[in-house]
Amino acid sequence: MNSPFSPADLSPARPIDGMAPARPWLDRKHNALLLLGLLWLGYAAFWLFLSSGAIATMDFRDPDDALRLVQVRDFLAGQGWLDVSQHRINPPLGGPMHWSRIVDLPLAAVILLLRPLTGQAAAELTACALVPLLTLGVIALGLFSALRRVMGNGAALLAVTMLGMSFPIIVQLTPMRIDHHGWQIAMAAWLLAGLLHPDPRKGGWIMGAAIALWLHISSEGLPYAAIAGGIVALRHAARADEWPRLIRYVSLLAGGSALLLLATHGWRGSLVSYCDAMSPVYLAPLLLLPPMMLLGRRLLGDGTAWRRVAPAMIAGAGAAGLFAATGGICLAGPFRTLSPTVYTLWYQGVLEGLPLWDQKLPLVLVILLPSLAGITGLALAAFTERDSGRRLQWLSLLGMMLGSFAVSLLVMRAMSVAHLMALAGMAWMIARLYPPIAARPNMLSRVVLTSSLVLLTPAGLALLTDPLLTLARPNAAAGPMENENEREHQAAYSKQEIGKLAALPPAILFAPLDVGPEILVRTPHAVIGTGHHRNVVGIGKVIDAFIAPPDQARRIVLGTGAAYLLFAPKLGEIKRYAKYAPDGLAARLSRGEIPSWLSPAGPADANGMRLFRVAGSTAKAPPRR
């Protein structure tokens, strides 16, 4: 079937309609790539300089980063490829983890490469500093590859420049931020690159590889797999020659997921279903997609749009039906398996996992403004585009933007992917508005209007947040906002003081969940729980002890074999326990009421953090790492 648009129409980088002609020097791909590399080097140097203090003191931004390094250390020390449990959590059972070894590999590779030259400690610090910045480079290249043929090299580089201005994105890519969130953004960028690739065959392979990797980095990729699949199905409905992209996408999505599951879990582990990671409960519906789509195409043909879209709709309905029939408890989501107390006092305190309506107004604006700007720009681009082929590309981008935006409304941490999609819309608006501004005869108006374009960037939209807050809450002065930010960033415990605990003989410490990873990364001790939901037994013990009256708490703590109890009164987690149970152990310790079975093992630090010996403990040394 002949199509009015062929992939060759997008092979060169083409500037946006209405833009000034691109410079011939920039039209050459190798020159654009050179600028891209220099831009990445600039951002890398900036963040290395800004993070030098955090690198020197191994100051992780998030407990997940600390635990990621622990996982890599254990792997390099001989823990099995298939075993991702943390054996110093809730000993002797150990803390089961849902994390993937895939994210460990770049960190382990850098450490192995540098360790003979620099030693273990310096190799670890270098890996923690460089791997997030290398991830930023992967994202920048993916985003540029996705946008250059639709927008031209200049506008695509503008979008990459704004990538470094987007706080929700860049905060996941700064030195010491070694958890998996940066790699999720990277897979989103390459998913977009495959979706917009002019060759449907190559595009399908790129999409399938990106989403298969994403699903093994985190099951949070599932909604994006569905969104992208729906968009490719609609592209095929509009254009018969999109079939290669669609079938390659679903085939590699299913086959690649199966191979990665086998490679990372082994045959026996691949047969166990989990709600929080790729497992048979999700894989079986994916494996159903390719054969159903091939059969449907063979039976229905591709003569009309409805015949082209029907196989995808039938296959999608079949996969959804299979999941509904076999999903069991996973139908309620991965965290509904938690006990009511753990769900209330732990999970609902993790703001990044909550929906938009459970966030405070400043964060709501941070989530909404860039996404709405991106939606506006992409909608205008799609509906003003005269070329049918590029209009299809803009509509595809708009579809990914709308889908990602919907996900970000339900889960706050997903806003980084939505903001990545929004960069194309912002870049389009700036690229369209600048030429007429530059052509104005009056220099003052050119300067003012050009400067105003910064409001269409992530940095400019961030500047709008305070004025909008003042309009929304006219009686609120700036002071309370500043105090709120101060409280948010005030240290609840001293990481240096935790490091001093390494001088004690190896023991089990009963500590708040959010402190556990720092203890594991800085000392040889074990803990009962961390904020990682598969260890629901250990999490429950920690929460139950801190909200129980001291006598009941004593029985729980002694039952864990803990020799010491660590208490950090300024920790948000502890404040939740104290508020929930005013007569519980956490509340009493916060008021300075120390039960007889706890004796101070040293003075409190500047933040009030204190270590107590547990009387009557028959503790044994924790497993060696």
C-alpha positions in Angstrom: 0.0 0.0 0.0 1.5 3.4 -1.0 1.9 6.0 1.7 2.1 9.8 1.3 5.0 9.8 3.7 8.2 7.7 3.6 10.9 7.3 6.3 13.3 9.1 4.0 11.4 12.3 4.6 12.8 12.5 8.1 16.3 11.3 7.4 18.0 14.7 7.5 17.7 16.9 10.5 15.0 19.4 9.6 14.4 22.7 11.4 10.9 23.5 12.7 8.6 25.4 10.3 8.8 29.1 11.0 12.3 28.9 12.4 15.2 30.8 10.8 17.2 28.4 8.6 19.6 26.3 10.5 23.3 27.0 10.1 24.9 24.6 7.6 27.7 23.8 10.2 25.0 22.7 12.7 23.2 20.6 10.1 26.1 18.2 9.9 25.4 15.5 12.4 29.0 15.1 13.6 29.1 18.8 14.5 25.9 18.6 16.4 27.2 15.5 18.2 30.3 17.5 19.1 28.2 20.2 20.6 26.2 17.6 22.5 29.3 16.1 23.9 30.6 19.5 25.0 27.3 20.3 26.6 27.4 17.0 28.6 31.0 17.7 29.6 29.9 21.2 30.9 27.1 19.8 32.9 29.3 17.0 34.3 32.0 19.4 35.3 29.5 21.7 36.9 27.9 18.9 39.0 31.2 17.4 40.0 32.3 20.8 41.3 29.0 21.4 43.1 29.0 17.9 44.6 32.7 17.8 45.6 31.8 18.0 49.3 29.2 15.2 49.1 31.7 13.0 47.1 34.5 13.6 49.7 32.2 12.5 52.6 30.2 9.9 50.7 27.1 11.9 51.4 24.2 10.0 49.7 21.1 11.9 48.8 18.8 9.1 49.6 18.9 5.8 51.7 18.4 3.9 48.4 21.7 5.1 47.1 23.5 3.9 50.2 21.9 0.5 50.0 22.7 0.3 46.3 26.4 0.6 47.1 26.0 -2.1 49.8 24.5 -4.3 47.2 27.4 -3.7 44.8 30.0 -4.3 47.5 28.3 -7.6 48.4 28.2 -8.7 44.8 31.9 -7.9 44.3 32.7 -9.7 47.6 31.3 -12.9 46.2 27.5 -12.8 46.8 25.8 -14.7 43.9 24.5 -13.0 40.8 21.1 -14.4 41.4 21.0 -13.5 45.1 20.1 -9.9 45.7 19.0 -10.3 49.3 20.7 -8.2 52.0 21.9 -10.6 54.6 22.7 -7.9 57.2 19.0 -6.9 57.2 16.8 -8.9 59.7 19.3 -11.6 60.4 19.4 -14.6 60.2 16.5 -14.6 57.7 18.0 -11.7 55.6 16.1 -9.0 53.8 14.6 -10.0 50.4 15.0 -7.3 47.8 13.2 -6.6 44.5 16.1 -4.8 43.0 17.8 -5.8 39.7 21.4 -6.7 39.2 21.3 -4.7 35.9 21.7 -1.4 37.7 24.7 -2.8 39.7 26.7 -3.6 36.6 27.9 0.0 35.7 28.9 0.6 39.3 30.7 -2.7 39.6 32.5 -2.3 36.3 34.0 1.1 37.3 35.0 -0.2 40.7 36.6 -3.3 39.2 38.5 -1.1 36.7 39.8 1.4 39.2 40.3 -0.8 42.3 43.8 -2.0 41.3 44.9 1.6 40.7 43.2 3.5 43.5 42.1 1.0 46.1 38.5 0.1 47.1 37.4 3.3 48.8 38.5 5.7 46.0 37.2 3.3 43.3 33.8 3.3 45.1 33.7 7.1 45.4 34.7 7.5 41.7 32.0 5.1 40.6 29.3 6.9 42.7 30.4 10.2 41.2 30.7 9.2 37.6 28.0 6.7 36.9 25.1 9.1 37.4 26.8 11.6 35.0 27.4 8.8 32.4 23.7 8.1 32.8 23.0 11.7 32.0 25.0 11.3 28.9 23.0 8.3 27.8 19.8 10.3 28.4 21.1 13.3 26.4 22.1 11.2 23.5 18.7 9.4 23.5 16.8 12.6 23.7 18.8 14.2 20.9 18.4 11.1 18.7 14.7 11.2 19.3 14.1 14.9 18.4 16.8 15.9 15.8 14.8 14.6 12.8 11.6 16.1 13.9 12.9 19.5 15.2 16.3 19.9 13.6 19.7 19.8 15.3 19.4 23.2 16.8 16.0 22.7 18.6 17.0 19.2 19.7 20.2 20.6 21.3 18.0 23.3 22.9 15.9 20.5 24.4 19.0 18.8 25.7 20.2 22.0 27.2 16.9 22.4 29.1 17.4 18.8 30.3 20.1 20.1 32.7 17.7 22.9 33.9 14.9 20.5 34.9 15.3 19.9 38.7 13.1 16.8 38.9 15.3 15.2 36.2 18.8 16.4 37.1 18.3 15.6 40.8 18.2 11.9 39.8 21.5 12.2 37.9 23.9 14.1 40.2 27.0 12.5 41.7 26.2 10.0 44.5 22.7 9.5 43.1 23.3 5.9 42.1 19.9 4.3 42.5 17.8 3.1 39.5 15.7 6.3 38.9 18.3 7.8 36.5 18.3 4.6 34.4 14.5 4.7 34.2 14.7 8.2 32.6 17.4 6.9 30.2 15.1 4.1 29.1 12.3 6.6 28.6 14.6 8.7 26.3 15.5 5.7 24.2 11.9 4.5 24.1 11.1 7.9 22.6 14.1 7.6 20.2 12.7 4.3 18.9 9.2 5.6 18.6 10.3 8.5 16.4 13.0 6.7 14.4 12.4 7.0 10.7 13.1 3.4 10.0 10.2 1.4 11.5 12.3 -1.8 11.8 15.1 -0.2 13.7 12.7 1.9 15.7 10.8 -1.2 16.9 14.0 -2.9 18.0 15.1 0.2 19.9 11.7 0.6 21.6 11.5 -3.1 22.5 15.0 -3.2 24.0 14.5 0.0 26.0 11.2 -1.1 27.5 12.4 -4.6 28.2 15.4 -3.2 30.1 13.1 -0.7 31.9 10.8 -3.5 33.1 13.8 -5.3 34.7 15.1 -2.1 36.2 11.7 -1.4 37.7 8.2 -2.6 37.2 7.2 1.1 37.1 7.9 0.8 33.4 4.7 -1.2 32.8 2.3 1.8 32.2 4.8 3.3 29.8 5.0 -0.1 27.9 1.2 0.1 27.5 1.2 3.8 26.5 3.9 3.3 23.9 2.2 0.2 22.6 -1.0 2.0 22.2 0.6 4.8 20.3 2.4 2.5 17.9 -0.8 0.6 17.3 -2.5 3.9 16.4 0.4 4.8 14.1 -0.1 1.5 12.4 -3.8 2.2 12.0 -2.9 5.5 10.3 -0.1 4.0 8.2 0.3 0.4 7.0 4.1 0.7 6.9 4.3 1.1 10.7 3.6 -2.6 11.1 7.4 -3.5 11.4 7.7 -1.1 14.3 4.7 -2.5 16.1 5.5 -6.2 15.8 9.2 -5.7 16.6 8.3 -3.7 19.6 5.9 -6.3 21.1 8.2 -9.2 20.1 11.3 -7.8 21.8 9.2 -6.5 24.7 8.0 -10.1 25.3 11.1 -12.1 24.3 13.6 -9.7 25.8 11.7 -9.6 29.1 11.7 -13.4 29.2 15.4 -13.6 28.5 16.3 -10.9 31.0 14.1 -12.6 33.7 16.0 -15.9 33.1 19.4 -14.2 33.1 18.8 -12.3 36.3 16.8 -14.8 38.3 17.7 -18.2 36.9 15.2 -20.9 35.9 13.8 -21.6 39.3 13.6 -17.9 40.3 11.9 -17.1 37.0 8.9 -19.3 38.0 8.2 -17.3 41.2 5.6 -14.5 40.8 6.1 -11.2 42.5 3.9 -8.1 42.3 6.7 -5.6 42.5 9.0 -6.8 39.7 9.0 -8.6 36.3 7.8 -12.1 37.0 5.4 -14.7 35.4 2.3 -12.7 36.5 3.4 -9.9 34.1 5.4 -11.9 31.6 2.6 -14.3 30.6 0.3 -11.5 29.3 3.3 -10.0 27.4 4.1 -13.3 25.8 0.5 -13.5 24.6 0.8 -10.3 22.5 3.0 -11.3 19.5 1.2 -14.5 18.5 -2.2 -12.9 18.9 -1.2 -9.9 16.8 0.4 -12.1 14.1 -2.7 -14.3 13.9 -5.1 -11.3 13.8 -3.1 -9.7 11.0 -3.1 -12.9 9.0 -6.9 -13.3 9.4 -7.9 -9.6 9.0 -5.2 -8.2 6.7 -4.3 -4.6 6.6 -6.6 -3.1 4.0 -8.2 -0.5 6.3 -7.4 1.4 9.4 -9.9 -0.7 11.4 -8.4 -4.0 10.2 -4.9 -2.8 11.1 -5.8 -1.7 14.6 -8.1 -4.6 15.4 -5.3 -7.2 16.1 -3.6 -4.9 18.5 -6.9 -4.2 20.3 -7.8 -7.9 20.5 -4.3 -8.8 21.7 -4.3 -6.1 24.3 -7.7 -7.2 25.6 -6.5 -10.8 25.7 -3.4 -9.8 27.7 -5.5 -7.7 30.1 -7.9 -10.6 30.5 -5.1 -13.0 31.3 -3.7 -10.7 33.9 -7.1 -10.2 35.4 -7.6 -13.9 35.6 -4.1 -14.8 37.0 -3.0 -11.6 38.7 -4.5 -12.4 42.1 -3.3 -10.0 44.8 -1.2 -8.1 42.3 -4.3 -6.6 40.8 -4.4 -4.3 43.9 -0.8 -3.1 43.3 2.5 -4.1 44.8 2.1 -2.4 48.1 -1.3 -3.6 49.1 0.3 -6.8 50.5 1.6 -4.7 53.4 -0.1 -4.8 56.7 -2.4 -1.8 57.5 0.0 -0.5 60.1 3.1 -0.7 57.8 1.1 0.8 55.0 -0.1 3.7 57.1 3.1 4.5 59.0 5.7 3.6 56.4 4.4 3.7 52.8 2.1 6.7 53.2 5.1 8.6 54.6 7.0 8.0 51.3 5.8 11.1 49.5 7.4 10.2 46.1 5.0 7.2 45.8 1.8 9.2 46.6 -0.5 10.9 44.0 -0.6 14.6 43.2 -3.5 15.3 45.5 -1.5 14.1 48.6 1.3 16.5 47.9 1.8 20.0 49.2 1.0 23.0 46.9 4.7 23.9 46.1 5.3 20.4 44.9 2.0 20.3 43.0 3.2 23.4 41.0 6.6 21.8 40.4 4.8 18.7 38.9 2.2 20.6 36.9 3.9 23.6 35.3 6.5 22.0 33.1 4.1 19.2 32.0 1.4 21.7 31.1 3.9 23.8 29.1 5.1 20.7 27.3 1.5 19.6 26.5 0.7 23.1 25.1 3.8 23.2 22.9 3.3 19.7 21.5 -0.4 20.3 20.8 0.5 23.5 19.0 3.2 21.7 17.1 0.9 18.9 16.0 -1.9 21.1 14.9 0.2 23.7 13.1 2.4 21.2 11.2 1.7 21.1 7.5 3.7 18.0 6.7 1.7 14.8 7.3 4.7 12.7 8.3 6.0 15.2 10.9 2.5 15.7 12.2 2.4 12.0 13.0 5.6 12.4 14.9 4.3 15.4 16.9 1.1 13.5 17.7 3.1 10.5 18.9 5.1 12.8 21.1 1.9 14.4 22.4 0.5 10.9 23.2 3.6 10.0 25.1 3.4 13.3 26.9 -0.2 12.9 27.9 0.3 9.3 29.0 3.4 10.2 31.1 1.6 13.2 32.6 -1.3 10.9 33.7 1.1 8.6 35.4 2.8 11.5 37.2 -0.5 12.5 38.7 -0.9 9.1 40.3 2.8 8.7 41.4 4.8 11.8 42.2 8.2 10.3 41.4 7.1 9.7 37.8 7.2 13.4 37.1 10.8 13.1 35.9 9.6 11.0 32.8 6.8 13.4 32.2 9.1 16.4 32.3 11.5 14.6 29.9 8.7 14.4 27.4 7.8 18.0 28.0 11.2 19.3 26.9 10.2 18.8 23.2 7.2 21.0 23.6 9.1 23.8 25.4 11.9 23.7 22.8 9.3 24.0 20.0 7.6 27.1 21.5 11.0 28.8 22.0 12.1 27.9 18.5 9.0 29.3 17.0 8.9 32.5 19.0 12.5 33.5 18.7 12.8 34.3 15.0 10.0 37.0 15.0 11.5 38.5 18.2 15.0 38.6 16.6 13.5 40.3 13.6 12.1 43.2 15.6 13.8 46.6 14.7 13.8 47.9 18.3 16.7 46.6 20.3 15.1 47.1 23.7 12.0 45.1 22.7 14.3 42.3 21.3 16.2 42.1 24.6 13.1 42.1 26.8 11.2 39.6 24.7 14.2 37.3 24.2 14.7 37.4 28.0 11.1 36.5 28.6 11.5 33.2 26.7 13.3 31.9 29.8 9.8 31.5 31.3 9.3 28.7 28.8 12.2 26.7 30.2 12.1 24.5 33.3 14.3 27.0 35.2 11.9 29.9 34.3 8.8 27.9 35.3 10.5 27.2 38.6 10.9 31.0 39.0 7.1 31.3 38.5 6.4 29.0 41.5 6.7 31.6 44.3 4.5 34.3 42.6 1.8 31.6 41.9 2.0 30.5 45.5 1.5 34.1 46.7 -1.6 34.3 44.5 -2.9 31.0 45.7 -2.2 31.8 49.4 -2.2 35.6 49.7 -2.0 35.6 53.5 1.1 33.3 53.4 4.4 35.2 53.7 7.6 34.0 52.3 9.0 33.2 55.7 7.0 30.1 56.4 8.0 28.7 53.0 11.7 29.3 53.8 11.3 27.7 57.3 9.5 24.7 55.7 12.4 24.3 53.3 14.9 24.6 56.2 13.1 21.9 58.1 13.0 19.7 55.1 16.8 19.9 54.6 17.8 20.0 58.2 19.9 16.8 59.0 17.9 14.4 61.2 21.1 12.5 62.1 24.8 12.8 61.6 26.3 10.4 59.0 29.7 11.0 60.5 28.4 9.9 63.9 27.0 6.8 62.3 30.4 6.1 60.8 31.9 6.2 64.3 29.7 3.2 65.2 32.0 1.1 63.1 34.4 1.1 66.0 32.0 -1.2 68.0 32.3 -4.9 67.6 29.9 -6.1 64.9 26.4 -6.3 66.3 22.7 -6.1 65.4 21.3 -2.5 65.7 17.6 -1.8 66.2 17.3 1.4 64.2 14.7 3.5 62.4 14.1 2.3 58.8 15.5 5.4 57.1 18.8 5.1 59.0 19.4 1.5 58.2 21.1 1.9 54.8 23.6 4.4 56.3 24.5 1.9 59.0 25.0 -0.9 56.5 27.2 1.2 54.2 29.4 2.8 56.9 29.7 0.0 59.5 29.9 -3.8 59.7 26.7 -3.9 61.8 23.3 -5.4 60.8 19.9 -3.8 61.2 16.3 -5.2 61.4 14.7 -3.2 58.7 15.1 -0.6 56.0 12.5 1.1 53.8 12.3 -1.8 51.3 8.9 -3.5 51.3 9.8 -7.1 50.6 11.3 -7.3 54.1 7.8 -6.8 55.5 8.6 -8.8 58.6 11.6 -6.6 59.6 9.7 -3.4 58.8 6.8 -4.6 60.9 9.1 -5.3 63.9 10.7 -1.9 63.8 7.3 -0.1 63.5 5.6 -2.3 66.1 8.4 -1.7 68.6 8.5 2.1 68.2 4.7 2.5 68.6 4.3 -0.1 71.4 4.5 0.8 75.1 8.1 0.3 76.5 7.4 -3.1 78.1 5.9 -4.5 74.9 8.7 -2.9 72.8 11.3 -4.6 75.0 10.0 -8.0 74.0 10.0 -7.1 70.3 13.5 -5.7 70.4 14.9 -8.6 72.4 13.3 -11.0 70.0 15.4 -9.6 67.2 18.7 -10.2 68.9 19.6 -6.5 68.8 22.4 -5.5 71.1 21.8 -1.7 70.6 19.0 0.6 69.8 19.7 3.7 67.8 17.2 6.6 68.2 17.0 9.8 66.0 14.3 12.1 67.4 14.3 14.6 64.5 13.7 11.9 61.8 10.3 12.3 60.1 9.7 8.6 60.5 10.1 8.9 64.3 7.8 11.9 64.5 5.1 9.8 62.7 5.5 7.0 65.2 5.3 9.5 68.2 2.2 11.2 66.8 0.5 7.9 66.1 1.2 6.4 69.5 1.8 9.2 72.2 2.6 6.5 74.8 4.7 4.4 72.6 8.5 3.9 72.8 9.3 6.6 70.1 7.1 9.2 71.8 8.6 8.5 75.3 12.2 8.5 74.1 11.5 11.8 72.3 10.4 13.3 75.6 13.5 12.0 77.3 11.8 9.1 79.1 14.3 6.3 78.9 13.0 2.9 80.0 15.1 0.8 82.4 16.0 -1.8 79.8 17.9 0.8 77.7 21.1 2.4 78.9 23.0 5.2 77.1 26.1 4.0 75.2 27.3 7.5 74.7 26.2 11.1 74.5 23.6 12.4 72.0 25.0 14.0 68.9 24.1 17.6 67.8 20.9 16.3 66.2 19.8 14.4 69.3 20.7 11.0 67.8 21.6 8.5 70.6 22.8 4.9 70.9 21.4 2.7 73.7 22.5 -0.7 75.0 19.7 -3.2 75.2 19.7 -5.0 78.6 19.3 -8.7 78.5 20.3 -9.0 74.8 21.8 -12.3 73.8 23.0 -10.9 70.5 25.2 -12.7 68.1 27.5 -11.1 65.5 25.7 -10.4 62.2 26.6 -12.1 59.0 29.9 -10.8 57.5 29.6 -8.9 54.3 
